[in-house]
Amino acid sequence: MTSEANDILVIGGGVIGLTSAITLAEGGYRVRLVSRDPAADSTSAVAGGLCWPYRIRPHAPAVRWSLRGFEVLAQLAERPRETGARMVAGTMTEPAAPGGPDAGADPLAAWYSAVPGLRRARPDEVSEGHTGWRALTSLVDMPTHLHYLEERLRAAGGVVERATFTSLTEAGQEAAVVVNCSGLGARELVPDPQVHPVQGQLVVVADPGVEEWYVSAAPGAADTTYVLPQPYGVVVGGTAHEHAWSTEPDPAVAEAIVARAARRFPALADAEILAHRVGLRPARPAVRLEGERLPGGAWCVHNYGHGGAGVTVAWGCADEVGRLVREVPVA
């Protein structure tokens, strides 16, 4: 495909769709991004924004995409007010595995090896019975970041529209190439019954002086603890409830979230609550990142199912989208 071909239609206005559209537009393609809702109302806007591969499969490509995301976000962190990205130190922990911290094969070993300065946490840096890592990584203010991405897309010549498609076949009637970044919407749009929500509830509180991020999450746990200091307050979480569709905050869950976080940062117990939020992570047993021919002849590149790691893997996946578009087979 060349830049003289028909427009590329990107479906989905969250961080996955925006980064895919930017990569294509900055690569010389004519890009039209279509989404039902503004980026500010997308699942991405509720994301905590920590650059770390969380609840995403398959692990090997996810780590590769994450390292590309780390690289790009670190560059964007040089302009935090514009991009929303900052480099912040913090600790990632989980309950210690039986047999010690090196027991069993760790699927994220390549991530630990490649992130500059990442090291094992000392016992005094984690809770008793836990193990973890210390790292300097990107923490992204998502409302600011999404605005930056939309403006960057427009600056590259991309067009952003509000519209809804009932099927990919319908979308394929409007462009020779469709890039499907519809997230949870892929469940109906494709349709793909493997896509399902992992509900995440969080609380935003006034910052009592938290300077570092902190996450404690056992693999597959429904309740987690994370504390992410943002310019607008501290994001305190959270939950990871599979197949839960409600976006209404549960007061009892919110109380438990703050209580867990306060065990690590006691000042959070009395911090003013600024907002309650619930987002639905677009989960799938494995990310779908591949091309297929649609009825009618249009080529579709699927890019969805990123679970809790959309911000982290977005730029790496966008690179893959660019490659799949450049390699569109002749019909």
C-alpha positions as CSV (number, residue, x, y, z in Angstrom):
1,M,0.0,0.0,0.0
2,T,1.2,3.5,-0.7
3,S,0.2,6.9,0.6
4,E,-1.7,7.5,-2.7
5,A,-4.1,4.7,-1.9
6,N,-7.5,5.2,-0.2
7,D,-7.7,6.5,3.3
8,I,-7.0,4.3,6.3
9,L,-9.9,4.1,8.6
10,V,-8.9,3.6,12.3
11,I,-11.8,2.5,14.6
12,G,-11.3,3.4,18.3
13,G,-10.3,6.7,20.0
14,G,-8.5,5.4,23.0
15,V,-4.7,5.2,23.4
16,I,-4.4,2.1,21.1
17,G,-6.3,3.7,18.3
18,L,-4.6,7.1,18.7
19,T,-1.1,5.7,18.7
20,S,-1.9,3.5,15.7
21,A,-3.4,6.4,13.8
22,I,-0.4,8.7,14.6
23,T,2.1,6.0,13.5
24,L,0.3,5.7,10.2
25,A,-0.3,9.4,9.6
26,E,3.3,10.3,10.4
27,G,4.3,7.5,8.0
28,G,2.6,9.3,5.2
29,Y,-0.8,7.7,5.1
30,R,-4.1,9.6,5.0
31,V,-5.8,8.6,8.2
32,R,-9.3,9.0,9.5
33,L,-9.9,8.0,13.1
34,V,-13.5,7.3,14.0
35,S,-14.8,6.7,17.5
36,R,-18.1,6.7,19.2
37,D,-16.9,8.7,22.2
38,P,-14.3,11.4,22.7
39,A,-10.9,10.2,24.1
40,A,-11.8,11.9,27.4
41,D,-14.7,9.4,27.8
42,S,-12.8,6.3,26.8
43,T,-11.5,3.5,29.0
44,S,-8.0,4.9,28.5
45,A,-9.0,8.1,30.3
46,V,-9.6,6.1,33.5
47,A,-6.3,4.2,33.3
48,G,-3.8,4.7,36.1
49,G,-1.1,5.3,33.4
50,L,1.9,3.3,34.8
51,C,4.2,1.9,32.2
52,W,4.4,-1.8,33.2
53,P,3.1,-5.0,31.4
54,Y,0.0,-5.8,33.5
55,R,-2.6,-8.5,32.7
56,I,-1.7,-9.0,29.1
57,R,-0.9,-12.1,27.0
58,P,1.1,-13.5,25.3
59,H,4.1,-12.5,27.4
60,A,6.9,-12.6,24.9
61,P,5.5,-10.1,22.4
62,A,3.9,-8.1,25.3
63,V,7.3,-7.5,26.8
64,R,8.7,-6.5,23.4
65,W,5.8,-4.0,22.9
66,S,6.3,-2.8,26.4
67,L,9.9,-2.0,25.9
68,R,9.1,0.0,22.9
69,G,6.5,1.9,24.9
70,F,9.0,2.5,27.7
71,E,11.4,4.0,25.1
72,V,8.8,6.3,23.6
73,L,7.2,7.4,26.9
74,A,10.6,8.2,28.3
75,Q,11.2,10.5,25.4
76,L,7.8,12.1,25.9
77,A,8.6,12.6,29.6
78,E,11.1,15.2,28.6
79,R,8.0,17.4,28.0
80,P,5.6,16.4,30.8
81,R,3.3,19.4,30.7
82,E,2.6,18.9,27.0
83,T,2.5,15.1,26.9
84,G,1.4,14.1,30.4
85,A,4.3,11.6,30.7
86,R,6.7,11.8,33.7
87,M,9.5,9.5,34.9
88,V,8.7,8.5,38.4
89,A,10.4,6.0,40.8
90,G,8.4,3.3,42.5
91,T,8.0,-0.3,43.7
92,M,6.2,-3.2,42.1
93,T,5.5,-6.0,44.6
94,E,3.7,-9.3,44.9
95,P,3.5,-12.1,47.5
96,A,6.8,-14.0,47.5
97,A,6.7,-17.3,45.6
98,P,7.4,-20.5,47.6
99,G,11.0,-21.4,47.2
100,G,12.3,-17.8,47.0
101,P,12.3,-14.9,44.6
102,D,13.9,-16.9,41.8
103,A,11.6,-19.9,42.0
104,G,10.1,-20.8,38.7
105,A,10.3,-19.1,35.3
106,D,9.2,-15.5,35.3
107,P,7.4,-14.5,32.1
108,L,8.5,-10.9,32.5
109,A,12.2,-11.7,32.9
110,A,13.1,-9.9,29.7
111,W,11.4,-6.8,30.9
112,Y,13.3,-6.8,34.2
113,S,16.6,-7.3,32.2
114,A,16.0,-4.5,29.8
115,V,14.5,-1.6,31.8
116,P,17.4,0.7,32.7
117,G,18.2,0.8,36.4
118,L,15.5,-1.7,37.4
119,R,16.6,-3.8,40.4
120,R,15.2,-6.1,43.0
121,A,13.7,-4.3,46.0
122,R,15.3,-4.7,49.4
123,P,13.3,-6.2,52.2
124,D,12.8,-2.8,53.8
125,E,11.2,-1.5,50.5
126,V,8.4,-4.1,50.4
127,S,5.8,-5.4,52.9
128,E,6.6,-8.5,54.9
129,G,6.1,-11.7,52.9
130,H,6.5,-9.8,49.6
131,T,9.1,-9.5,46.9
132,G,9.4,-6.9,44.2
133,W,11.3,-4.5,42.0
134,R,12.4,-0.9,42.1
135,A,12.3,1.0,38.9
136,L,12.1,4.4,37.3
137,T,9.4,4.3,34.7
138,S,6.8,6.4,33.0
139,L,3.7,7.5,34.9
140,V,1.2,9.1,32.5
141,D,-1.5,11.7,33.3
142,M,-4.0,10.2,30.9
143,P,-6.3,13.2,30.3
144,T,-3.3,15.3,29.3
145,H,-1.8,12.5,27.3
146,L,-4.9,11.7,25.3
147,H,-5.3,15.4,24.4
148,Y,-1.6,15.5,23.3
149,L,-2.2,12.4,21.1
150,E,-5.2,13.8,19.5
151,E,-3.4,17.1,18.7
152,R,-0.4,15.2,17.4
153,L,-2.6,13.2,15.1
154,R,-4.2,16.3,13.7
155,A,-0.8,17.9,13.2
156,A,0.2,14.9,11.1
157,G,-2.9,15.4,8.9
158,G,-5.2,12.9,10.6
159,V,-8.9,13.5,10.9
160,V,-10.9,12.7,14.1
161,E,-14.6,12.0,13.8
162,R,-17.4,10.8,16.0
163,A,-19.3,7.9,14.4
164,T,-20.4,4.3,15.1
165,F,-20.1,1.3,12.8
166,T,-22.3,-1.8,13.2
167,S,-19.8,-4.1,11.6
168,L,-16.3,-4.3,10.1
169,T,-17.9,-5.0,6.7
170,E,-19.7,-1.7,6.9
171,A,-16.4,0.0,7.8
172,G,-14.6,-1.7,4.9
173,Q,-17.0,0.0,2.5
174,E,-15.4,3.3,3.4
175,A,-11.7,2.5,3.1
176,A,-9.3,0.0,1.5
177,V,-7.7,-0.6,4.9
178,V,-9.4,-0.6,8.3
179,V,-7.5,-0.7,11.6
180,N,-9.7,-2.2,14.3
181,C,-8.7,-0.7,17.7
182,S,-12.2,-1.0,19.2
183,G,-11.2,-2.5,22.5
184,L,-14.1,-3.9,24.4
185,G,-16.3,-2.9,21.5
186,A,-14.7,-5.7,19.4
187,R,-16.9,-8.1,21.3
188,E,-19.8,-6.9,19.1
189,L,-18.1,-5.3,16.2
190,V,-16.0,-8.2,15.0
191,P,-17.8,-10.0,16.7
192,D,-15.3,-11.7,19.1
193,P,-16.8,-13.4,22.2
194,Q,-13.3,-13.9,23.7
195,V,-13.2,-10.1,24.5
196,H,-14.5,-9.4,28.0
197,P,-14.2,-6.7,30.6
198,V,-12.0,-6.7,33.6
199,Q,-13.5,-4.1,35.8
200,G,-11.2,-1.7,37.6
201,Q,-12.4,0.6,40.4
202,L,-10.3,3.4,41.8
203,V,-10.4,6.5,44.0
204,V,-8.7,9.8,43.4
205,V,-7.7,11.6,46.5
206,A,-5.9,14.9,47.3
207,D,-2.2,14.3,47.5
208,P,-0.9,14.2,51.1
209,G,2.7,14.2,49.8
210,V,3.1,10.9,48.0
211,E,6.2,11.1,45.7
212,E,6.6,7.5,44.4
213,W,4.2,5.0,42.8
214,Y,3.5,1.7,44.5
215,V,1.8,-1.4,43.2
216,S,1.1,-4.7,45.0
217,A,-0.7,-7.2,42.7
218,A,-0.6,-11.0,42.9
219,P,-1.0,-12.6,39.5
220,G,-4.7,-12.9,38.7
221,A,-5.8,-11.3,41.9
222,A,-9.2,-9.6,42.0
223,D,-8.2,-7.0,44.6
224,T,-4.9,-5.1,44.2
225,T,-3.2,-2.1,45.8
226,Y,-1.8,0.7,43.7
227,V,-0.9,4.3,44.5
228,L,-0.1,6.5,41.6
229,P,0.7,10.2,42.3
230,Q,-0.7,12.4,39.4
231,P,-0.8,16.2,39.0
232,Y,-4.5,16.2,39.7
233,G,-4.3,13.9,42.8
234,V,-3.3,10.4,43.9
235,V,-4.9,7.6,42.0
236,V,-5.6,4.8,44.5
237,G,-6.7,1.4,43.4
238,G,-7.9,-1.0,42.8
239,T,-9.8,-4.0,41.5
240,A,-9.6,-6.5,38.6
241,H,-13.0,-8.2,38.4
242,E,-13.3,-10.5,35.4
243,H,-16.6,-10.3,33.4
244,A,-18.0,-7.5,35.5
245,W,-19.8,-4.9,33.4
246,S,-20.9,-2.3,35.9
247,T,-19.3,1.2,35.7
248,E,-20.9,2.4,38.9
249,P,-18.5,2.8,41.8
250,D,-19.3,0.6,44.9
251,P,-18.8,2.6,48.1
252,A,-17.8,-0.4,50.1
253,V,-15.2,-1.4,47.5
254,A,-13.9,2.2,47.5
255,E,-13.5,2.1,51.3
256,A,-11.5,-1.1,51.1
257,I,-9.3,0.3,48.3
258,V,-8.3,3.3,50.4
259,A,-7.8,1.1,53.5
260,R,-5.4,-1.2,51.6
261,A,-3.4,1.7,50.3
262,A,-3.2,3.4,53.7
263,R,-1.4,0.4,55.1
264,R,1.5,1.5,52.9
265,F,0.9,5.2,53.0
266,P,-0.9,6.1,56.3
267,A,-1.6,9.7,55.2
268,L,-4.0,8.4,52.5
269,A,-6.5,7.3,55.2
270,D,-7.5,10.9,55.9
271,A,-6.9,12.4,52.4
272,E,-9.8,14.2,50.8
273,I,-11.6,12.1,48.2
274,L,-11.8,13.9,44.9
275,A,-13.4,11.3,42.6
276,H,-14.6,7.8,42.2
277,R,-14.0,6.0,38.9
278,V,-14.6,2.7,37.3
279,G,-13.2,1.5,34.0
280,L,-13.5,-1.7,32.0
281,R,-10.2,-3.1,30.8
282,P,-10.7,-4.8,27.3
283,A,-9.3,-8.3,28.1
284,R,-8.7,-11.3,25.9
285,P,-6.8,-14.6,26.4
286,A,-4.3,-13.1,23.9
287,V,-4.0,-9.7,22.2
288,R,-5.2,-9.9,18.6
289,L,-2.8,-8.2,16.4
290,E,-3.1,-9.5,12.8
291,G,-4.6,-8.8,9.4
292,E,-7.5,-10.4,7.6
293,R,-9.5,-9.8,4.4
294,L,-13.0,-8.5,5.0
295,P,-16.0,-9.4,2.9
296,G,-16.0,-6.9,0.1
297,G,-12.2,-6.9,-0.2
298,A,-11.0,-4.3,2.4
299,W,-8.0,-5.3,4.5
300,C,-8.4,-5.2,8.2
301,V,-5.7,-5.0,10.8
302,H,-6.9,-6.0,14.3
303,N,-5.3,-4.4,17.3
304,Y,-7.3,-5.1,20.5
305,G,-7.4,-7.2,23.7
306,H,-4.7,-5.4,25.6
307,G,-6.2,-5.9,29.1
308,G,-4.5,-3.7,31.7
309,A,-1.5,-2.7,29.6
310,G,-2.8,-0.5,26.8
311,V,-0.8,2.5,27.8
312,T,2.3,0.4,28.1
313,V,2.2,-1.5,24.8
314,A,0.4,1.1,22.6
315,W,3.5,2.3,20.7
316,G,4.9,-1.1,20.3
317,C,1.6,-2.4,18.9
318,A,1.3,0.7,16.7
319,D,4.7,-0.2,15.1
320,E,3.2,-3.7,14.3
321,V,0.1,-2.1,12.8
322,G,2.4,0.0,10.6
323,R,4.2,-3.1,9.4
324,L,1.0,-5.0,8.7
325,V,-0.4,-2.0,6.7
326,R,2.8,-1.7,4.7
327,E,2.6,-5.5,3.9
328,V,-1.1,-5.5,2.8
329,P,-1.4,-8.4,0.3
330,V,-2.8,-7.7,-3.1
331,A,-6.4,-8.8,-3.3
